[in-house]
Amino acid sequence: MNERSISFLHKSRYFETGNPETAKELWIVLHGHGQLAQYFIKKFQDLDPDQYYIVAPEGLSRYYLSGYSGRVGATWMTKEDRLSDIENYVNYLNVVYHEVVSKLKENVKITFLGFSQGTATVSRWIAQSEVKADRLILWSGIFPDDMKPEYTKKRYDEIEIINVYGEKDEFLTPLHFDDQQKIIKEIGITLITIVFDGNHIIHKQTLMKIATNSY
């Protein structure tokens, strides 16, 4: 049995809110496993639409969350053919980035936020591309263990990195935090840690503090 790969034109969607013509900040936000971008973007609806342009890309694979019908979710990748999944979403996110940035005026601050599975996705994307980022927010997740120090360090040198999680997060274990510390030490970067009273969620009050630089 031989395995082969082919390339083809793929159409995918993203969601946006806010006014790119007046925005002082662009936020590109990546959802977690089993979520859809059209609902995830609503978690940022309290940000002033004249000041913040929010863009939510969507994982390229969608599936029924339970059985063969009902609610649908999306995922960025699985363990099966993972390198192809990573290459595909990096290419897709690069196209989204260049399209939305072309709508902006000059000197707009760019924040990337990944939630849960989206933290690994956004981390790999920044490391493997030339996109400009002023700030990276890893929310309820950590850097993936396949980050390569030889090219990751220089990409993250000038980016403010914030790690946010709830103290009752049911998905983050002590092992996750140990792994995070090892990865951070290996890459050679520093980050700001913000902990809120809650679980595996986008905590509204914490989000607003970060948006207004009140942390």
URRAUR-V405238 format. One record per backbone hydrogen bond with DSSP energy under -0.5 kcal/mol. CO is the residue of the C=O (numbers start at 1). NH is the residue of the N-H. If there is no record, write none. Layout:
CO,NH + CO,NH
This chain:
13,58 + 15,56 + 17,54 + 18,20 + 19,22 + 19,23 + 20,105 + 24,109 + 25,53 + 26,28 + 26,111 + 27,29 + 27,55 + 28,113 + 29,31 + 30,115 + 32,35 + 35,74 + 36,39 + 36,40 + 37,41 + 39,42 + 40,43 + 41,44 + 42,45 + 44,47 + 48,51 + 48,52 + 49,19 + 51,24 + 51,25 + 52,54 + 53,27 + 54,17 + 55,29 + 55,57 + 56,15 + 57,31 + 60,62 + 61,75 + 63,73 + 66,69 + 71,65 + 73,63 + 74,34 + 74,35 + 75,61 + 79,81 + 79,82 + 81,84 + 81,85 + 82,86 + 83,87 + 84,88 + 85,89 + 86,90 + 87,91 + 88,92 + 89,93 + 90,94 + 91,95 + 92,96 + 93,97 + 94,98 + 95,99 + 96,100 + 97,101 + 98,102 + 100,103 + 101,104 + 105,108 + 109,26 + 109,111 + 110,134 + 110,135 + 111,28 + 112,137 + 113,30 + 114,139 + 115,118 + 116,119 + 116,120 + 117,121 + 118,122 + 119,123 + 120,124 + 121,125 + 122,126 + 123,127 + 124,128 + 126,129 + 134,160 + 135,112 + 136,138 + 136,162 + 137,114 + 137,139 + 138,140 + 138,164 + 139,116 + 144,147 + 147,149 + 148,151 + 148,152 + 149,153 + 151,155 + 152,156 + 153,157 + 156,159 + 160,136 + 160,162 + 161,192 + 162,138 + 162,164 + 163,194 + 164,140 + 165,196 + 166,169 + 171,173 + 173,176 + 173,177 + 174,178 + 175,179 + 176,180 + 177,181 + 178,182 + 179,183 + 180,184 + 181,185 + 182,186 + 183,187 + 184,188 + 184,189 + 192,163 + 194,165 + 196,167 + 196,198 + 198,168 + 199,201 + 201,203 + 202,204 + 203,207 + 204,208 + 205,209 + 206,210 + 207,211 + 208,212 + 209,214 + 210,213
